Amino acid sequence: MTKTIHQRPSICNLIHAPISINAGIPAIREAMQRANVVHEIHIYPGADHAFFNDTGQRYTPAAARAAWERTTTWFQRYLKS
C-alpha cells in the first residue's frame, strides 16, 4: 500500500480516548511536518466518539464549541476565496 500526503492544509479534531488512532498521532504529526503540510491536530480530553452530535448522549458542549471555532477559523484562513 502506498501512502500519499497531499500538500493541502489539514485540521484534525480528535477525541482523547484509548483507541488505536491516538497511538499513531505522533507518526501522523511527523509525516505532515516532513511533507511540509500545514496542519493542526487537536485532542479533546473527556470527549468521546460523536462528541459534536448535540442530539446524542456523547455530546460534549465545551469540546464541540472549541472544535467548531477551530474548524471555522481554519476554513476562513485556508478556504476563503
C-alpha positions as CSV (number, residue, x, y, z in Angstrom):
1,M,0.0,0.0,0.0
2,T,1.3,3.4,-1.0
3,K,0.8,6.3,1.5
4,T,0.3,9.7,0.0
5,I,0.3,13.0,1.9
6,H,-1.2,15.8,-0.2
7,Q,0.0,19.4,0.1
8,R,-3.3,20.6,1.4
9,P,-3.9,22.2,4.8
10,S,-5.4,19.7,7.2
11,I,-7.1,20.0,10.5
12,C,-7.8,17.1,12.8
13,N,-10.3,17.2,15.7
14,L,-9.7,14.0,17.7
15,I,-11.1,12.6,20.9
16,H,-8.8,11.6,23.7
17,A,-9.7,8.0,24.3
18,P,-7.8,4.7,24.5
19,I,-8.4,3.9,20.8
20,S,-5.8,2.9,18.2
21,I,-5.6,6.2,16.3
22,N,-4.2,8.0,19.4
23,A,-1.1,5.9,19.3
24,G,-0.5,6.9,15.7
25,I,-0.8,10.7,16.3
26,P,3.0,11.3,16.7
27,A,3.7,9.5,13.4
28,I,0.9,11.4,11.7
29,R,2.3,14.7,13.0
30,E,5.8,13.8,12.0
31,A,4.7,12.7,8.4
32,M,2.9,16.0,8.0
33,Q,5.9,18.0,9.1
34,R,8.2,16.1,6.8
35,A,5.9,16.7,3.9
36,N,5.6,20.4,4.8
37,V,1.9,20.2,5.1
38,V,0.2,23.0,7.1
39,H,-1.7,21.1,9.8
40,E,-3.2,21.3,13.2
41,I,-4.1,18.4,15.4
42,H,-6.4,19.0,18.4
43,I,-7.3,16.4,21.0
44,Y,-10.2,16.9,23.3
45,P,-9.8,15.3,26.7
46,G,-13.0,13.8,28.1
47,A,-14.7,13.8,24.6
48,D,-15.8,10.5,23.1
49,H,-16.8,9.5,19.6
50,A,-19.7,11.7,18.3
51,F,-18.8,14.5,20.8
52,F,-20.1,17.0,18.3
53,N,-23.6,15.4,17.9
54,D,-25.8,17.6,20.1
55,T,-28.7,15.0,19.8
56,G,-26.7,12.1,21.3
57,Q,-25.6,11.0,24.7
58,R,-21.9,11.6,24.0
59,Y,-22.3,15.3,23.2
60,T,-19.6,17.3,24.9
61,P,-20.5,21.0,24.6
62,A,-17.1,22.5,25.5
63,A,-15.2,20.3,23.1
64,A,-17.9,20.8,20.4
65,R,-17.6,24.6,20.7
66,A,-13.8,24.5,20.6
67,A,-13.8,22.2,17.6
68,W,-16.3,24.3,15.8
69,E,-14.4,27.5,16.5
70,R,-11.1,26.0,15.4
71,T,-12.6,24.5,12.2
72,T,-14.4,27.6,11.1
73,T,-11.3,29.7,11.7
74,W,-9.3,27.1,9.7
75,F,-11.8,27.4,6.8
76,Q,-11.6,31.2,6.9
77,R,-7.9,31.0,6.8
78,Y,-7.4,28.4,4.1
79,L,-10.6,28.0,2.1
80,K,-11.9,31.6,1.9
81,S,-11.8,32.8,-1.7
